[in-house]
């Protein structure tokens, strides 16, 4: 145990972000020097707050099963080499989760029953950043090759986890990505201020040195059909994500200036990285309305502010959550509470319990106004609460409804469930032999930590399929995870 009285001596502290007035004028990460370096002055003190519980519920809260008390103890003892070894044992990409995961482990922390929980996420990212700085993240190429080949379609966190695990197991793995660069939504969906792309690129370089082959710019399902893919490879893993955006079919939807978030964010990311985008959708000088109160909406908010929007309003149909854990969501469950992201600190207005009823436009066919109404707990309109707000750019950030069916999914003939996701069994196998699925394509829209966990588990299943056994570790399948009442 780090310090038996650490949680009594110290309160919770998180890394300080850069001043708002400074960071909204650039695209760099909101933490000075990155989140790992920003916490270093207080990292040992924060790690000492870990109670080393007899039953560490943080394990249950983390889909990856990260061995959190152990690396907290190692950080407190200044044993950073052992800490990164323990962290990498369960998580291929802690630099991603340490920036992008909402940290369900922290809401399951035993200390959090009656105090502020341990800053698990900040400690995690500090460990991996220290490891990169000390050149302690090295390629781990396989000692021998199996002669088996695997195609991974999609290069998001699930696909990269599958690829790294199977490459290290000795299989020849090719990762296909239809975008021009590898990374999936981490490349063009996540803004630079949340995760700079150099963080992604250094991990991809490690994977290249291990032997993983990356093939960007290939639209699998087009010239490279599903049939050809199965002929060429011994196994195929679908990690294509949940990419069909939920739309808003209300009057005026056809007006110009109304876009899906994933039309807007990739363009902004490309420009922030120095690329040129023809006819870019921008928020500059416009009254922006974001429909959807989740992380994607917050990304649109931070991006719009940096582009110089005249105003930004974020709408959410749900009522505003409370500050404290609701009685119906007891510890150690993940509670719906009011959260303020770095983007929300920077400006904009958040409006809750409202529903969009109509878009109004000008003579040129461009949106100018959004008409909304307040709703009750059952989302029914409340009479007399109608209102109009200016809207020159509307961004739909209402989530996704499943993977793209046209092309590869249809060609492979895999079964889909009632939600449109690819059906898989407990070993992540689809209805077509040799075709596996991991991440959002099978699970539905979810967290990055679930994507990595499913990628690791699917890799172990594919290794078993190819060789008859596996030594790859795998998180507990979702159907076998314990249920805490």
C-alpha positions in Angstrom: 0.0 0.0 0.0 1.3 3.4 -1.0 0.6 5.4 2.2 -1.9 3.9 4.7 -3.0 7.4 5.6 -2.6 9.1 2.2 -6.3 9.5 1.7 -6.6 11.2 5.1 -3.7 13.6 4.5 -4.4 14.8 1.0 -7.5 15.8 -1.0 -8.1 15.2 -4.7 -6.2 17.4 -7.1 -6.3 17.2 -10.9 -3.9 18.7 -13.4 -4.3 22.4 -14.0 -5.4 23.4 -17.5 -3.9 26.4 -19.4 -5.8 29.7 -19.0 -8.9 29.9 -21.2 -7.8 33.2 -22.7 -4.6 31.5 -23.9 -5.8 28.1 -25.1 -8.8 29.2 -27.2 -6.3 30.9 -29.6 -4.5 27.7 -30.5 -5.2 24.0 -31.1 -2.7 22.6 -28.6 -3.8 20.3 -25.7 -5.4 22.2 -22.9 -2.9 21.0 -20.4 0.5 22.8 -20.3 3.0 20.4 -21.7 0.3 17.7 -22.0 -1.8 16.1 -19.2 1.0 13.8 -18.0 3.5 16.5 -17.4 0.9 18.9 -15.9 0.3 16.5 -12.9 3.9 15.5 -12.2 4.4 18.0 -9.3 1.6 16.3 -7.3 1.6 12.8 -8.8 3.1 10.9 -5.8 0.7 12.6 -3.4 -2.3 11.8 -5.5 -1.2 8.2 -6.0 -0.8 7.9 -2.2 -4.5 8.4 -1.8 -5.2 5.0 -3.2 -6.4 2.8 -0.3 -5.3 -0.5 -1.8 -8.8 -1.9 -1.0 -9.3 -5.5 -0.2 -11.8 -5.6 -3.0 -10.7 -2.9 -5.5 -14.0 -1.9 -7.2 -12.0 0.3 -9.6 -11.2 -3.0 -11.4 -14.9 -3.6 -11.9 -15.4 -0.1 -13.1 -12.7 -0.5 -15.8 -13.6 -2.6 -18.8 -9.9 -3.4 -19.2 -9.5 -4.6 -15.7 -6.5 -2.2 -15.1 -4.6 -3.2 -12.0 -5.0 0.3 -10.6 -3.9 -0.1 -6.9 -0.6 -1.7 -8.0 0.5 1.0 -10.3 -0.6 3.7 -7.8 1.7 2.1 -5.3 4.5 1.9 -7.7 4.2 5.6 -8.7 4.2 6.5 -5.0 7.4 4.5 -4.6 8.9 6.2 -7.7 9.2 2.9 -9.5 8.1 4.2 -12.9 9.5 1.3 -14.9 7.4 -1.3 -13.0 4.4 1.0 -13.1 4.4 1.2 -16.9 4.9 -2.6 -17.2 1.9 -3.1 -14.9 -0.2 -0.6 -16.9 0.7 -2.0 -20.3 -0.2 -5.5 -19.0 -3.9 -4.6 -19.4 -4.0 -1.5 -21.6 -2.3 -1.2 -25.0 -2.9 2.5 -25.2 -3.0 4.3 -21.9 -2.0 7.6 -23.5 -5.4 7.4 -25.4 -7.6 6.4 -22.4 -5.7 8.8 -20.1 -6.9 11.6 -22.3 -10.2 10.5 -23.7 -11.8 8.0 -21.3 -14.5 9.4 -18.9 -12.9 7.3 -16.2 -15.6 4.9 -14.9 -12.9 3.5 -12.7 -13.0 6.7 -10.6 -16.7 6.6 -10.0 -16.2 3.0 -8.8 -13.3 4.0 -6.5 -14.1 2.9 -2.9 -12.8 6.2 -1.6 -15.5 7.8 -3.6 -18.2 6.4 -1.4 -17.9 9.4 0.9 -14.9 11.4 -0.4 -13.5 12.5 -3.7 -12.1 9.5 -5.6 -8.5 9.0 -6.5 -7.3 10.8 -9.7 -6.8 7.4 -11.5 -7.0 8.8 -15.0 -4.4 11.5 -14.3 -2.0 9.0 -12.7 -2.5 6.7 -15.7 -1.5 9.3 -18.3 1.4 10.5 -16.2 2.8 6.9 -16.1 2.7 6.5 -19.9 4.0 10.0 -20.7 6.9 9.4 -18.3 7.5 6.1 -20.1 7.7 7.7 -23.5 10.0 10.4 -22.3 12.4 7.9 -20.8 12.3 5.7 -24.0 10.6 2.9 -22.0 8.0 2.2 -24.7 9.8 0.0 -27.1 8.6 -2.2 -30.0 7.8 -5.8 -29.0 8.1 -7.8 -32.2 7.2 -11.5 -32.2 9.9 -14.1 -31.7 8.5 -16.2 -34.5 5.8 -15.9 -37.2 2.8 -18.2 -37.4 2.3 -18.0 -41.1 -1.3 -16.9 -40.6 -2.6 -13.6 -42.0 -5.3 -11.3 -40.5 -7.0 -8.3 -42.0 -8.3 -5.7 -39.6 -10.8 -3.3 -41.2 -10.9 0.0 -39.3 -8.1 1.7 -37.5 -9.8 3.2 -34.4 -8.8 2.0 -30.9 -10.5 -1.4 -31.3 -8.7 -2.1 -34.5 -5.3 -1.0 -33.3 -5.7 -3.1 -30.1 -6.6 -6.2 -32.2 -3.7 -5.5 -34.6 -1.1 -5.0 -31.9 -2.1 -8.1 -29.9 -2.2 -10.4 -33.0 1.1 -9.0 -34.4 2.8 -9.7 -31.1 1.4 -13.2 -31.2 3.2 -13.8 -34.5 0.5 -13.3 -37.1 0.9 -11.1 -40.1 -1.6 -8.3 -39.7 -2.7 -5.6 -42.1 -4.9 -2.8 -40.9 -7.1 -1.2 -43.6 -8.5 2.4 -43.2 -10.5 4.3 -45.8 -9.2 7.7 -44.7 -5.9 8.9 -45.9 -4.2 8.3 -42.5 -4.5 5.7 -39.8 -6.4 6.4 -36.5 -10.1 6.4 -37.2 -12.0 9.0 -35.1 -8.8 9.5 -33.0 -7.3 11.0 -36.1 -10.0 13.3 -37.5 -12.8 13.1 -35.0 -11.0 14.1 -31.8 -9.9 17.7 -31.8 -6.2 18.5 -31.2 -7.0 20.3 -28.0 -8.1 17.0 -26.5 -5.4 14.8 -28.0 -2.6 16.1 -30.2 -2.0 13.7 -33.2 1.7 13.3 -32.3 0.4 11.2 -29.4 -1.2 8.9 -31.9 1.7 8.9 -34.4 4.3 7.8 -31.8 2.2 4.7 -30.9 1.7 3.9 -34.6 5.5 4.0 -35.1 5.9 1.5 -32.4 3.4 -0.8 -34.1 5.1 -0.4 -37.4 8.4 -1.5 -35.9 6.6 -4.5 -34.4 5.5 -5.6 -37.8 1.9 -4.3 -38.2 1.2 -3.2 -41.8 -1.0 -0.2 -42.3 -3.0 0.4 -45.5 -4.7 3.8 -45.4 -6.7 5.1 -48.3 -8.4 1.8 -49.0 -12.2 1.7 -49.1 -12.8 -2.0 -48.2 -16.1 -3.0 -49.8 -15.3 -1.1 -53.0 -12.5 -2.3 -55.2 -11.3 -4.6 -52.4 -14.5 -6.6 -51.8 -15.4 -8.7 -48.8 -15.0 -11.8 -50.9 -11.5 -10.9 -51.9 -10.6 -10.0 -48.4 -11.7 -13.5 -47.1 -9.8 -15.2 -49.9 -6.6 -13.2 -49.1 -6.6 -13.6 -45.3 -7.0 -16.4 -42.8 -9.2 -14.2 -40.6 -11.0 -10.9 -40.9 -11.8 -8.6 -38.0 -14.4 -5.8 -38.4 -13.6 -2.8 -36.3 -15.5 -0.3 -38.5 -17.2 1.6 -35.7 -20.7 3.0 -35.5 -20.7 5.6 -38.3 -24.3 6.1 -39.3 -25.2 9.5 -37.7 -28.6 10.0 -36.1 -30.5 12.6 -38.0 -33.2 15.1 -37.0 -36.2 14.9 -39.4 -38.0 18.2 -38.6 -39.3 20.9 -41.0 -36.4 22.9 -42.5 -33.8 20.1 -42.2 -33.0 20.6 -45.9 -31.7 24.2 -45.4 -28.1 25.0 -45.9 -25.9 25.3 -42.9 -27.2 22.2 -41.1 -24.5 19.5 -40.8 -23.6 16.4 -39.0 -20.9 16.8 -36.4 -18.7 14.4 -38.3 -18.9 16.6 -41.4 -17.6 19.6 -39.4 -15.0 18.1 -37.0 -12.8 16.2 -39.5 -12.5 19.3 -41.7 -11.5 21.4 -38.7 -9.0 18.8 -37.6 -7.4 18.8 -41.0 -7.1 22.5 -41.1 -5.7 22.6 -37.6 -3.0 20.2 -38.8 -2.0 22.5 -41.6 -4.0 20.9 -44.5 -6.3 22.8 -46.9 -9.9 21.9 -47.1 -12.0 23.2 -50.0 -15.4 24.8 -49.0 -14.7 24.1 -45.3 -17.6 24.3 -42.9 -16.6 26.9 -40.4 -18.2 28.6 -37.4 -16.3 31.9 -37.9 -18.6 34.9 -37.1 -21.7 32.7 -37.0 -24.4 31.9 -34.4 -23.8 28.2 -33.8 -26.3 25.8 -32.4 -25.1 22.3 -31.4 -27.9 19.7 -30.9 -26.6 17.0 -28.5 -25.1 17.4 -25.1 -22.5 14.6 -25.2 -18.7 14.5 -25.8 -19.1 15.1 -29.6 -21.2 18.2 -28.9 -18.5 19.4 -26.5 -15.9 18.8 -29.2 -18.0 20.9 -31.6 -18.2 23.6 -28.9 -14.5 23.9 -28.4 -13.8 23.9 -32.1 -16.4 26.6 -32.8 -15.0 28.8 -30.1 -11.5 28.5 -31.6 -12.8 29.3 -35.1 -14.3 32.5 -33.7 -18.1 31.8 -33.6 -20.3 34.8 -32.7 -22.1 32.6 -30.2 -22.5 29.0 -29.4 -25.5 27.3 -27.9 -25.6 23.6 -27.0 -29.0 22.0 -26.7 -29.9 18.8 -24.8 -33.3 17.1 -24.6 -32.5 15.6 -21.2 -33.0 17.6 -18.1 -29.9 19.1 -16.5 -28.2 16.4 -14.2 -27.6 17.2 -10.6 -24.2 17.9 -9.0 -24.4 14.8 -6.8 -24.8 11.1 -7.5 -28.5 10.2 -8.0 -30.1 7.8 -5.6 -31.0 5.5 -8.4 -27.3 5.3 -9.5 -25.5 4.2 -6.4 -21.8 3.6 -6.0 -20.0 1.9 -7.8 -22.2 2.5 -10.9 -21.3 5.3 -13.3 -23.7 8.2 -12.4 -25.2 10.8 -14.6 -24.0 14.0 -13.0 -23.4 17.5 -14.2 -19.9 17.6 -15.8 -17.9 20.5 -17.2 -15.4 19.6 -19.9 -12.5 21.9 -20.9 -14.6 23.1 -23.8 -17.5 24.1 -21.5 -15.1 26.2 -19.5 -14.3 28.2 -22.6 -17.7 29.6 -23.3 -21.1 28.9 -24.9 -24.5 28.3 -23.3 -25.9 24.9 -22.4 -29.7 24.6 -22.6 -31.4 21.5 -21.2 -34.8 19.9 -21.5 -35.6 21.4 -24.9 -36.5 19.8 -28.3 -36.0 21.3 -31.8 -39.3 21.7 -33.7 -38.3 23.5 -36.8 -35.5 25.3 -38.7 -36.2 28.6 -40.5 -34.2 30.0 -43.3 -33.6 33.0 -45.6 -34.4 33.6 -49.2 -31.2 31.9 -50.2 -32.1 28.7 -48.5 -29.7 29.0 -45.6 -30.7 28.4 -42.0 -31.1 31.5 -39.8 -33.3 30.5 -36.9 -34.0 27.4 -34.8 -37.4 27.0 -33.2 -37.5 25.0 -30.0 -39.8 24.0 -27.1 -39.2 22.9 -23.5 -40.1 19.3 -22.7 -41.1 17.5 -19.6 -39.6 14.3 -18.1 -41.2 12.2 -20.8 -40.0 14.5 -23.6 -43.5 15.8 -24.3 -43.6 19.5 -25.4 -44.7 22.0 -22.7 -47.3 24.3 -24.1 -46.4 28.0 -24.1 -42.6 27.5 -23.9 -41.8 27.8 -27.6 -38.8 30.0 -28.4 -36.7 31.0 -31.4 -32.9 31.4 -31.3 -30.5 32.6 -34.0 -28.8 29.7 -35.9 -26.5 30.3 -38.8 -24.6 27.0 -38.4 -26.4 23.9 -36.8 -24.3 20.9 -35.9 -26.1 17.6 -35.2 -24.2 15.7 -32.5 -26.9 13.2 -31.5 -25.0 9.9 -31.6 -24.8 7.1 -34.1 -27.1 4.2 -35.0 -24.8 1.5 -36.2 -22.1 0.6 -38.8 -22.4 1.3 -42.5 -24.2 -1.6 -44.1 -23.6 -0.8 -47.8 -20.4 -2.3 -49.1 -18.4 -4.6 -46.9 -21.0 -5.6 -44.3 -23.5 -6.5 -47.0 -20.8 -8.3 -49.1 -19.7 -10.5 -46.1 -23.3 -11.4 -45.3 -22.9 -11.1 -41.6 -26.1 -11.1 -39.4 -27.2 -7.8 -37.9 -29.2 -7.3 -34.7 -32.3 -5.2 -34.2 -30.2 -2.1 -33.7 -28.2 -2.6 -36.9 -25.0 -3.8 -35.2 -23.1 -6.8 -36.3 -24.1 -9.9 -34.3 -21.3 -11.7 -32.5 -21.1 -14.5 -30.0 -19.1 -14.5 -26.7 -15.9 -15.1 -28.7 -16.6 -12.0 -30.9 -17.2 -14.3 -33.9 -19.8 -13.1 -36.4 -22.2 -15.4 -38.2 -19.6 -15.9 -41.0 -16.8 -18.3 -40.2 -13.4 -16.5 -39.8 -15.0 -13.1 -39.5 -14.9 -11.4 -36.1 -16.2 -8.0 -34.9 -15.0 -5.8 -32.0 -15.8 -2.3 -30.8 -18.7 -0.1 -31.7 -19.6 -2.1 -34.8 -20.8 -4.9 -32.6 -21.4 -3.2 -29.3 -22.9 0.0 -30.5 -21.6 3.5 -29.8 -19.6 3.3 -26.6 -16.4 4.4 -24.8 -12.8 4.2 -26.0 -11.9 1.9 -23.1 -14.6 -0.6 -24.2 -13.2 -0.5 -27.7 -9.7 -1.4 -26.5 -11.0 -4.1 -24.2 -13.0 -5.6 -27.0 -10.1 -5.4 -29.3 -7.9 -7.3 -26.9 -10.6 -9.9 -26.3 -11.3 -10.4 -30.0 -7.5 -10.8 -30.6 -7.4 -13.7 -28.1 -10.4 -15.3 -29.9 -8.8 -14.9 -33.3 -5.5 -16.3 -32.1 -7.4 -19.4 -30.8 -9.2 -19.7 -34.1 -6.0 -19.6 -36.0 -3.8 -21.8 -33.8 -6.1 -23.8 -31.5 -5.0 -22.0 -28.3 -3.8 -18.6 -27.1 -1.6 -17.0 -24.6 -3.0 -13.6 -25.2 -4.7 -12.0 -22.2 -8.3 -10.9 -22.7 -10.6 -8.9 -20.5 -13.7 -10.6 -19.3 -16.4 -10.8 -22.1 -19.2 -8.3 -21.5 -21.7 -11.1 -20.9 -19.5 -12.5 -18.0 -18.8 -9.2 -16.2 -20.2 -9.2 -12.6 -23.3 -7.2 -11.9 -23.1 -5.0 -8.9 -26.6 -4.2 -7.4 
